[in-house]
């Protein structure tokens, strides 16, 4: 995984050829997905421009064998005033269903548990997003609420 910088976020949003040059990788078709391109990355860009340390909380997933950017993973922001963070991820279609999101999410949750400011790890996903539901279940996250349009999850924090 490569943590976000303003330069990398700009390249993903506006110039994938520049991204490929910066990292020496190709970009998988379908990365980033529309919600990441429209909402997550623009917000990440604003945050890392303001404070580069925000990039430590998320990044781009690089498939090392293929030398390809295949997705993104991380927490939508550093912990809020209550110590809460929310995990999110996207994987390019050709790489879905192969365990990459689960592998990266496990590592990211493990890392987050080592951060003293983190007191709550949350997630949300659409009720018909079976792949994300399965990833969250494999992480050990628990459903805490469900509405018609969204399932809300929480990781049971160690005491």
N, C-alpha and C positions, 0 to 999 in steps of 0.2 A: 504494500500500500504506500502511496505517496501522498503526504499531507497537502492540503490545499494552500496555495499561495495566490495572491492577486493575479500574478502572471499566468499561472496554470488555469485558474477559473476563467480568465479572459480568453485564453486560447481555446478552451473547451466550448465556450459560448460563441466565439466569433471567428476562430481560425484554427481548424483542426490540423492543418499542415504545420502551423507553428508548434502546436502541441506535440506532434509527431517528431519534429526536430528537437524540441526541448528535452523530451524524454527518451528519444530513440525507440519509439514504439509506434505501432499503427493503432487506429481507433476502430473498435468493433462496430459493425453496423447496428444502429439502434441505441448507441450510447452517446449522450445520456438520453433517458426517456423524456417525454414531454413535461411531466411535472417537475423533474429535476432541472430541465433547461429553463422552464418558465418561472419557477418559484424558488427552488432550493439554491441553485447556483447564483442567481442574482443577489439573494440575501447573503449567501456565503461571501460573495465578492465585496459587498458593502462592509461586512464584519471584518474580513481580513485586511481590507484597506485601512480600517480604523485601528485595528489591533491585530498584527500578524499572528499572535499566539492563538487566535481563534481557529486558525488552520489546523492546529494540533488535534482538534476534536472531530475531524472528518477528513476524507481524502478520496483518492481515486484508486481503484483496484486494478493492479497490473498482473496479467497472466504471464508469469515469468517464462514458461516454455514457448509461448506464442509471441512474446514481446508485444502484447496488445493490451490497450486500456479496455477493460470489459465492464466496468461499473463504478459505482461510488458507494461509500459506506461511511457512517459516522453518526454523530449526534448533531442535531439541528442547531445547537449552540452550546457554549459552555454552560455549566450549572447555573440555574437561576438563583434568586435569593433564598429559595427553599432547598437548594441542592438538587433540583430535579433536572434531568436530561431526557431527551427523547431520541431513540435510535431510528434510523431510516437507511434504506439501501435501494439500489437498483442494479440489475445485472442485464447486460445485453442479451437479447433473445437466444442467440446461438450458444450461450454459456449458461442458460438457466437449467435448473434441474440436475446440476452436477455437484451440488454441495458447496459452491463458492460463497454464497451468501451466508450459509450456516457457519462455515469455517471462519470467515472474516468477522461475523457478528460475535461468535464465541470469543475471539481474541479481543475484540473491541470492548465487550462487556467485562472481560477479565481485566483489561487495562483500566477501565472506568472504575472498577471496584477498588483499585489501588489509589485513586485520587481522593484525597481527604474531603474535598468540597462536595463530592457526590453522595447524596443521601436517598435518591430515588431514580430508577431507570424505567422509563415508560416507552410505549409504542402504540401506534394505531394502524389499522389497516381496514380495507374494505371487506365486507362479509363474503364476497365472492372471490377474493384473492387467495386461493387455496395455497399457492406457493409461499406467500408471506405468512399465512397462518401456520403452515408447517414449520417454517424457519423459527417463528416465535415460540412454538411449542417445543421444538428441539432445544431452544435456549433455556427452557424452563420458565418462560414467562407465563403469567397467569392472567386469564381474562378477568377484568374487574368491572367492566360495563359493556353493554351492547345496545346500540340503537339500530334503527333500520338501515342507516347508511354507514355505520362505522363500528368497529370493535376496538375497545381500549384495553391495553395490556399493561402489566407491571411486573418487574422482576423482583422476586422475593429477596430482599436485602439481608445479608448476614448480620448478625447482631454483635 
